[in-house]
Amino acid sequence: MKIRRPLFALLAAGALVLTACGEDVVDEPVDTEETDDAPEATGLLAELQEEGSVTVGVANEVPFGYVGDDGEVTGIAPDVASAVLAELGIEEMDAQVVEFGELIGGLQAGQFDMITAGMYITPERAEQIFFSDPDYCIPESLAVEEGNPFDIVDYESLVENPDVIVAVASGTVEVDYLEDAGVPDGQVEVFGDIDGMYRALEAGEVDVVTGTAATVQTQVAARDGMEAVPGFFPVDEEGNEVFPCGGHGFADEDFRDAFNDVLNQFREDGTTMEIITAYEDFTEDDVELANTLTLEDFLD
């Protein structure tokens, strides 16, 4: 599947190139051999540039990375990646949609070249793959039956309601958040896909569904009989507030570094802000917080 390239992302990427020289280049062409100090790409990046295409892994999760009604892959992570990769000379993006819990394993096995699924950066995941710096941070939320009969407001409130069953997607950080909050295993039901959790809530098979505020709000808006609790930030075992922030994952460190260089230019010039806030579930605050953080802030 080929990704749909947002026009504003391409325009922003092109504008970065045009303005980098700081002067009119129409009448006085730039001698790239003399002015381009960027090292020549090697390894995987060089191969991808020669092919002009990259294979990415996404999970079918709206609005992070998903297949649209037109059959093409879109979402905040693929849209940001598309703009960055275009700047690196890679114009085509072939996407494979897998369950979220299979993304890291698929990357390690060479099933795809990078992950563009809005995956949260955690120390455990960073031991397995190379992450970019974050491009967004967003609170958690919970989907509940309309009227919120159990008065669920965060993960800790699940412990106070021992009869409540909560659905969580396998391989997500929400599994850890529930454990850190002390939610017993008997209250937790693990699902392989996002849609399955919400179908279970509609059928009354579970009482609560976990997820990011963006995912929960999107799913609830598309369904009847449920609502989203106000967004909140989870806390770890020591009671410290956790900032869920997403980035892009790589198996090749040099490829990650080149991608990260362009991503940070886009964080500075507002390109990531424009791309991500085009999705109504994301605010400027979500992007501004990410812009103050780097990968190092998430490592032990």
MARTI-947280 format. One record per residue (C-alpha): residue in three letters; x, y negated, z negated. Coordinates in steps of 0.2 Angstrom, whole numbers, plus 5000, padded with zeros to 4 digits. Last residue first. Layout:
! MARTI-947280
ALAXYZ...
This chain:
! MARTI-947280
ASP508449754839LEU508049694856PHE506549574860ASP507349404858GLU508849464869LEU507649484884THR507449294884LEU506149184876THR505648994878ASN504849024895ALA503749164888LEU502949034876GLU502648924890VAL501849054901ASP500449104888ASP500248924883GLU499848874901THR498348994900PHE498049164907ASP496349244909GLU495849134924TYR497249204935ALA497949064944THR498849034928ILE500149174933ILE500649104950GLU500748924945MET501648954929THR502849074937THR503248934950GLY503548804937ASP505348744941GLU506148824925ARG505248994925PHE505549004944GLN507348974942ASN507349104928LEU506449234940VAL507849194953ASP509249244941ASN508149394934PHE508049474951ALA509849464953ASP510149534936ARG508849674938PHE509649734954ASP511349734946GLU510649834932ASP509749974942ALA508350074934PHE507249914933GLY505749844924HIS504849684925GLY504249574911GLY502849564898CYS502649474881PRO501749544866PHE502349424852VAL502349514835GLU501949434819ASN502949504804GLY502049614791GLU503549734788GLU502649874798ASP502349754813VAL501049624815PRO499849604829PHE499449434837PHE497549394839GLY496349354853PRO494449334848VAL493449494849ALA492849544866GLU491049594869MET490049744875GLY488349794881ASP488549764900ARG490149774910ALA491249664921ALA491549524908VAL492049654896GLN493349724907THR494149554911GLN494149504893VAL494949664887THR496249654901ALA496749474897ALA496649494878THR497849644879GLY497149804875THR496149914862VAL494449994864VAL493250004850ASP491750114845VAL492150274855GLU490950404863GLY489550274864ALA489350294882GLU489850124886LEU491350144875ALA491850304884ARG491650214901TYR492850074894MET494150204889GLY494050294906ASP494350134915ILE496050104907ASP496850274911GLY497650424902PHE496550404886VAL497050424868GLU495750434854VAL496250364837GLN495250374821GLY495950544816ASP497650484819PRO497450364804VAL497650174807GLY499050114797ALA499349944805ASP501050004812GLU500250154819LEU498850054828TYR500249934835ASP501250084841VAL499850154851GLU499449974857VAL501249974865THR500550074879GLY501150254884SER499350324883ALA497950204883VAL497050174867ALA495250214861VAL494650174843ILE493450284833VAL492650194818ASP492150304803PRO493650244793ASN493150054794GLU494349964783VAL495750044793LEU495049974809SER495049794801GLU496949804801TYR496949824820ASP496049654822VAL494349574821ILE493049724819ASP491449674811PHE490749854812PRO489149794822ASN490149684834GLY488549604841GLU488949684858GLU489849844856VAL491749814854ALA493149774865LEU494749734856SER496049594859GLU497949564859PRO498749404862ILE499749354878CYS501549324883TYR502049294901ASP503649294912PRO504749384900ASP506649404904SER506949554916PHE507049734908PHE508249874911ILE507650044907GLN507650174893GLU508350084878ALA507349934883ARG505850034881GLU506150064863PRO506649884860THR505049824867ILE504649724882TYR502749734887MET502449794905GLY501649674916ALA501549814929THR502949774941ILE504049914939MET505549934950ASP506350044963PHE505050184964GLN504950374962GLY506750374958ALA506550484943GLN506950354930LEU505650234938GLY504350374938GLY504750414919ILE504550234915LEU502850214924GLU502050374919GLY501250314903PHE500350174913GLU499550294925VAL500250284943VAL499950164957GLN501350164970ALA501749994979ASP502649954995MET503349774994GLU503949695010GLU504849535012ILE506549575003GLY507749425006LEU508049384988GLU506949234988ALA505549354995LEU505949464980VAL505549324968ALA503949284976SER503349464977ALA503849494959VAL502749354953ASP501249414963PRO501649604958ALA501649554940ILE500149434940GLY498949554950THR498849624968VAL498949784977GLU497949804993GLY496449904996ASP495349755000ASP494349774984GLY495949744975VAL497149884969TYR497949834952GLY499349754943PHE499149644928PRO497349584930VAL496649714930GLU497649874926ASN497950004940ALA499650034934VAL501049974945GLY502650054952VAL503649964965THR504450014982VAL505549884990SER505649825008GLY506849725019GLU507749885023GLU509449785023GLN508849695008LEU508449854999GLU510049925003ALA511049774997LEU510049774981LEU510349954978GLY512249934979THR513049774984ALA512449594986GLU513649464992PRO514149344978ALA513149174979ASP514349024982ASP513348974998THR514048795002GLU515548835014GLU514848985024THR513048905023ASP513548755033VAL512148645030PRO511248565044GLU511248375045ASP509748305054VAL508448425046VAL509348455029ASP508748295020GLU509548295003GLY509548384986CYS510248544993ALA509148644981THR507548564987LEU507248665003VAL507648834994LEU506448794979ALA505148734991GLY505148905000ALA504849004984ALA503448884980LEU502648904997LEU502849084996ALA501949084979PHE500648964984LEU500149084999PRO499949234988ARG500749384996ARG499549534997ILE500549684992LYS500649835005MET500050005000
